[in-house]
Amino acid sequence: MPAQQPGISLGRRNLSHKSPRIWAAAILLATVLFQLFVTQLPLNYLLAHVVNDDTFYYLEIAHRAAHGQGFTFDGINRTNGFPPAWQLLLTALATITPSKEDLLRLTLILCTVLNFATGLIICAISEAALGQSLSVICLLIWSSVQLVPSLSLTGMETSLNWLVFSFLLWRVIVAAKRKLMQESAAQTYSSLGSIATGLGCGVLFLCRVDNLIYVASIFVLMG
């Protein structure tokens, strides 16, 4: 029986090593394409099965703010009953188009982009904590939620909130691993990384005020 050529054996090992990441990329791509498809469904379907009532409250405020009326829902009374970080993003989108339907679709596309970024971070977190093979399972679980539009494409601050929270969780895990490896404090907390973590904590708080407990926990864990 002829001996297996070293080059072929090495190639198979490399393919086997890359296989989980190929599956992860396929899952992420399929999820994003599905959500982009949902954003282009008829408006009646989106209203009935995807977005909820609070979404239109934020969109109306964003529309009025972008067209010079300030942060108001009825054009008369000022309001601050909204998540600041998310409302600012929606207001920026509202400057692009005067159409409220287009604003809704742009908001859902933004949610898709944020969900994709969250998927990348979840993949990185699970791979660092559990290994490549199990990271695919974690990504499948995440994807199963993303394939329910009424949970993942609501047009609410949820997508931004999960992205920032996932990023901060990744930063905590990275810092913890470096501590375990007994790296120096300068390596564990780089200036750029510390700035990114601080900004992330600020955005997380501005997504939802009740995130303050998570922000405090992150400072304790990384202190």
C-alpha positions as CSV (number, residue, x, y, z in Angstrom):
1,M,0.0,0.0,0.0
2,P,1.6,3.3,-1.1
3,A,2.5,5.7,1.7
4,Q,0.5,8.8,2.0
5,Q,2.3,11.9,0.7
6,P,3.3,14.4,3.4
7,G,1.9,17.3,1.3
8,I,-1.6,15.7,1.1
9,S,-1.6,14.9,4.8
10,L,-0.6,18.4,5.7
11,G,-3.3,19.8,3.4
12,R,-6.0,17.7,5.0
13,R,-4.9,18.8,8.5
14,N,-5.1,22.5,7.4
15,L,-8.5,22.0,5.9
16,S,-9.7,20.2,9.1
17,H,-8.4,23.1,11.1
18,K,-10.1,25.7,9.0
19,S,-13.4,23.8,8.7
20,P,-15.1,25.2,11.8
21,R,-14.3,28.7,10.6
22,I,-15.7,28.0,7.2
23,W,-19.0,26.8,8.8
24,A,-19.0,29.9,11.0
25,A,-18.6,32.1,8.0
26,A,-21.4,30.2,6.2
27,I,-23.8,30.6,9.2
28,L,-23.1,34.3,9.5
29,L,-23.5,34.9,5.8
30,A,-26.8,33.0,5.6
31,T,-28.1,34.9,8.7
32,V,-27.3,38.3,7.2
33,L,-28.8,37.4,3.8
34,F,-32.0,36.3,5.5
35,Q,-32.3,39.4,7.5
36,L,-31.6,41.6,4.5
37,F,-34.4,39.7,2.7
38,V,-36.7,40.5,5.6
39,T,-36.0,44.2,5.4
40,Q,-37.3,44.3,1.8
41,L,-40.6,42.5,2.5
42,P,-43.9,44.4,2.0
43,L,-44.6,47.1,4.5
44,N,-47.8,45.5,5.7
45,Y,-45.9,42.3,6.7
46,L,-43.2,44.3,8.5
47,L,-45.9,46.2,10.5
48,A,-47.8,43.0,11.4
49,H,-45.0,40.6,12.1
50,V,-41.7,42.3,12.7
51,V,-41.6,45.7,14.3
52,N,-43.5,46.7,17.4
53,D,-45.3,49.9,18.5
54,D,-42.3,51.4,20.4
55,T,-40.3,51.4,17.2
56,F,-42.6,54.0,15.6
57,Y,-42.3,56.2,18.7
58,Y,-38.5,56.4,18.2
59,L,-38.8,56.8,14.4
60,E,-41.3,59.6,14.7
61,I,-39.0,61.5,17.1
62,A,-36.0,60.8,14.8
63,H,-38.0,62.1,11.8
64,R,-39.0,65.3,13.5
65,A,-35.5,65.9,15.0
66,A,-33.9,65.4,11.6
67,H,-36.2,68.0,10.1
68,G,-35.6,70.7,12.6
69,Q,-38.4,70.2,15.1
70,G,-36.2,68.9,17.9
71,F,-36.8,65.8,20.0
72,T,-40.5,65.7,20.1
73,F,-43.2,63.2,19.2
74,D,-46.1,65.4,18.6
75,G,-44.3,68.5,17.3
76,I,-45.4,70.5,20.4
77,N,-43.9,69.0,23.6
78,R,-40.3,68.1,24.1
79,T,-39.5,64.5,25.2
80,N,-36.5,62.6,26.5
81,G,-38.2,59.3,26.8
82,F,-35.8,57.4,24.5
83,P,-32.5,55.6,24.6
84,P,-30.0,58.4,23.7
85,A,-27.5,56.3,21.8
86,W,-30.1,54.6,19.6
87,Q,-32.2,57.7,19.1
88,L,-29.1,59.6,17.8
89,L,-28.4,56.8,15.3
90,L,-32.1,56.9,14.1
91,T,-31.9,60.7,13.8
92,A,-28.8,60.4,11.6
93,L,-30.6,57.9,9.4
94,A,-33.6,60.2,9.2
95,T,-31.4,62.9,7.6
96,I,-30.9,60.6,4.7
97,T,-34.5,60.3,3.6
98,P,-37.8,62.2,4.2
99,S,-39.8,59.0,3.7
100,K,-40.9,57.3,6.9
101,E,-41.1,53.9,5.1
102,D,-37.5,54.2,3.9
103,L,-36.5,55.2,7.4
104,L,-38.0,52.1,8.8
105,R,-36.2,49.9,6.2
106,L,-32.9,51.7,6.8
107,T,-33.4,51.1,10.5
108,L,-33.9,47.4,9.9
109,I,-30.8,47.3,7.7
110,L,-28.8,49.0,10.5
111,C,-30.1,46.3,12.9
112,T,-28.9,43.6,10.4
113,V,-25.4,45.2,10.3
114,L,-25.2,45.4,14.1
115,N,-26.4,41.8,14.4
116,F,-23.7,40.7,12.0
117,A,-21.1,42.5,14.1
118,T,-22.4,40.8,17.2
119,G,-22.2,37.4,15.5
120,L,-18.5,38.0,14.8
121,I,-17.8,38.9,18.4
122,I,-19.8,35.9,19.7
123,C,-17.7,33.7,17.4
124,A,-14.5,35.2,18.8
125,I,-15.7,34.9,22.4
126,S,-16.8,31.3,22.1
127,E,-13.7,30.3,20.1
128,A,-11.5,31.8,22.8
129,A,-13.4,30.2,25.6
130,L,-14.5,26.8,24.1
131,G,-12.5,26.2,21.0
132,Q,-13.3,26.4,17.3
133,S,-15.7,23.4,17.1
134,L,-17.9,24.4,20.0
135,S,-17.9,28.0,18.8
136,V,-19.9,26.8,15.7
137,I,-22.6,25.4,18.0
138,C,-22.7,28.7,19.9
139,L,-23.1,30.6,16.6
140,L,-25.9,28.2,15.6
141,I,-27.7,29.0,18.8
142,W,-27.2,32.7,18.1
143,S,-28.4,32.3,14.5
144,S,-31.6,30.5,15.5
145,V,-32.6,33.6,17.4
146,Q,-31.6,35.9,14.6
147,L,-33.9,33.9,12.2
148,V,-36.9,35.1,14.2
149,P,-37.4,38.7,12.9
150,S,-39.8,39.7,15.7
151,L,-36.8,39.1,18.1
152,S,-33.9,40.3,16.0
153,L,-35.2,43.0,13.7
154,T,-37.6,45.0,15.9
155,G,-36.0,48.4,15.1
156,M,-35.4,48.9,18.8
157,E,-32.1,49.5,20.6
158,T,-31.7,45.7,21.3
159,S,-29.3,45.2,18.4
160,L,-27.0,48.0,19.5
161,N,-27.2,46.9,23.1
162,W,-26.2,43.3,22.3
163,L,-23.3,44.4,20.1
164,V,-21.8,46.7,22.8
165,F,-22.4,44.2,25.5
166,S,-20.7,41.4,23.5
167,F,-17.8,43.7,22.8
168,L,-17.3,44.5,26.5
169,L,-17.6,40.8,27.4
170,W,-14.9,40.0,24.8
171,R,-12.7,42.7,26.4
172,V,-13.2,41.2,29.9
173,I,-12.3,37.7,28.6
174,V,-9.2,39.0,26.8
175,A,-8.0,40.8,29.9
176,A,-8.7,37.7,32.1
177,K,-6.7,35.5,29.7
178,R,-3.8,37.9,29.8
179,K,-3.8,38.0,33.5
180,L,-3.7,34.2,33.7
181,M,-0.8,34.2,31.3
182,Q,0.9,36.7,33.8
183,E,1.4,39.3,31.2
184,S,2.5,42.8,32.3
185,A,-0.1,45.4,33.2
186,A,0.9,47.4,30.1
187,Q,0.1,44.4,27.9
188,T,-3.1,43.6,29.7
189,Y,-4.5,47.1,29.5
190,S,-3.3,48.9,26.4
191,S,-4.2,52.5,26.0
192,L,-6.3,51.9,22.9
193,G,-8.0,48.9,24.5
194,S,-8.8,50.9,27.6
195,I,-10.2,53.8,25.6
196,A,-12.4,51.3,23.6
197,T,-13.6,49.7,26.8
198,G,-14.4,53.1,28.3
199,L,-16.3,54.2,25.2
200,G,-18.1,50.9,25.1
201,C,-19.3,51.3,28.7
202,G,-20.5,54.8,27.9
203,V,-22.5,53.6,24.9
204,L,-23.9,50.7,26.8
205,F,-25.2,53.0,29.5
206,L,-26.7,55.3,26.8
207,C,-28.4,52.3,25.2
208,R,-30.3,51.5,28.4
209,V,-30.0,53.3,31.7
210,D,-30.5,50.0,33.5
211,N,-27.2,48.8,32.0
212,L,-25.5,50.7,34.7
213,I,-25.2,47.5,36.8
214,Y,-23.3,45.8,33.9
215,V,-21.0,48.8,33.4
216,A,-20.2,48.8,37.2
217,S,-19.5,45.0,37.0
218,I,-17.2,45.5,34.0
219,F,-15.1,48.1,35.9
220,V,-14.9,45.7,38.9
221,L,-13.8,42.8,36.8
222,M,-11.2,44.8,34.9
223,G,-10.1,46.8,37.9
